[in-house]
């Protein structure tokens, strides 16, 4: 398969609002459709300390492209913080990097597609 850069999709709580008094929140970043491996996923949680977990890449059949998910769990004043997921895919380009930024204050932006640099928010998902 030819070299292909990943598409990024932010993952937030989908069904209910995240209460503003919640002590922690988990956000995710899906990198999908890339070839070959690997991708490097990093998070910027601003001033908050967080725990990250990146799952092993899986092959999407029959395309042979890969997908992976990285999760960030933060506690403290998350509702006032911006979070950025950065994904680097060196095989695509020596400088290829994409990112998604979340905020704890509101639901997703009104954009229906997920372009590069889309801004989605961790709290109150589904409301603008």
C-alpha positions in Angstrom: 0.0 0.0 0.0 1.2 3.5 -0.7 2.2 5.8 2.2 -0.8 7.6 3.7 -1.1 10.1 6.5 -3.6 9.5 9.3 -7.0 11.2 9.7 -7.6 12.4 13.3 -10.8 12.4 15.2 -11.2 13.7 18.8 -13.1 11.4 21.2 -15.2 12.9 24.0 -18.1 11.7 26.1 -21.0 11.4 23.8 -24.2 10.7 25.7 -24.4 13.0 28.6 -22.8 16.2 29.7 -19.7 16.0 31.8 -20.6 17.6 35.1 -18.5 20.6 35.8 -17.8 19.2 39.3 -16.4 15.9 38.0 -13.0 15.3 39.5 -11.5 13.9 36.2 -12.2 13.5 32.5 -10.9 11.2 29.9 -10.4 12.4 26.3 -9.3 10.4 23.3 -7.7 10.9 19.9 -8.3 8.4 17.1 -5.6 8.3 14.4 -6.9 6.1 11.5 -6.2 5.2 7.9 -2.4 5.6 7.9 0.3 3.5 6.4 2.9 2.4 7.3 3.4 2.3 11.0 4.2 4.0 13.3 2.6 7.2 14.5 3.7 9.1 17.6 0.9 10.5 19.7 1.6 13.2 22.4 -0.8 15.3 24.5 -0.5 18.8 25.8 -2.6 19.2 28.9 -1.3 22.7 29.8 -0.6 23.0 33.5 -2.5 19.8 34.4 -0.8 16.5 35.0 -2.4 13.7 33.1 -2.1 10.0 32.5 -1.9 8.8 28.9 -2.4 5.4 27.3 -1.9 4.7 23.6 -3.3 1.4 22.4 -1.4 -0.8 20.0 -2.1 -0.1 16.3 -4.6 -2.4 14.6 -4.8 -3.2 10.9 -8.0 -2.2 9.1 -8.8 -4.9 6.7 -9.0 -5.2 3.7 -7.3 -1.8 3.2 -4.2 -2.8 5.3 -4.2 0.7 6.8 -3.7 1.2 10.5 -5.6 2.8 13.4 -4.8 3.6 17.0 -6.4 5.4 19.9 -4.6 7.5 22.6 -6.4 8.4 25.8 -5.7 11.2 28.2 -7.1 11.3 31.8 -6.7 14.5 33.7 -8.0 15.6 37.1 -8.2 18.9 38.8 -9.4 22.1 37.0 -9.9 20.3 33.7 -13.0 22.4 32.8 -10.9 25.5 32.4 -8.1 23.8 30.4 -7.3 23.3 26.7 -6.0 19.9 25.6 -4.2 19.2 22.4 -3.6 15.8 20.8 -0.7 15.8 18.4 0.0 13.0 16.0 3.2 12.7 14.0 3.6 10.2 11.1 7.2 10.3 9.9 6.7 8.1 6.8 4.2 10.7 5.4 6.7 13.5 5.6 9.6 14.4 7.9 7.5 17.2 9.3 4.0 15.9 9.1 2.1 16.7 12.3 -1.6 17.2 12.9 -3.4 18.0 16.1 -6.9 18.4 17.6 -7.6 20.8 20.5 -10.3 20.3 23.1 -11.6 22.6 25.8 -13.4 21.6 29.0 -15.9 24.4 28.8 -18.3 23.5 26.0 -19.5 20.8 23.6 -18.2 20.4 20.1 -18.0 23.2 17.6 -20.7 23.6 15.1 -18.5 22.1 12.4 -20.0 18.8 11.0 -16.8 17.6 9.5 -13.5 17.1 11.2 -11.0 19.2 9.4 -7.4 19.6 10.5 -7.3 22.1 13.4 -10.9 21.4 14.3 -11.6 22.6 17.9 -13.8 20.3 20.0 -14.6 20.8 23.6 -14.7 18.1 26.3 -17.7 19.2 28.3 -21.4 19.3 27.2 -20.8 17.3 24.1 -23.4 17.8 21.5 -24.2 21.4 22.4 -22.6 24.4 20.8 
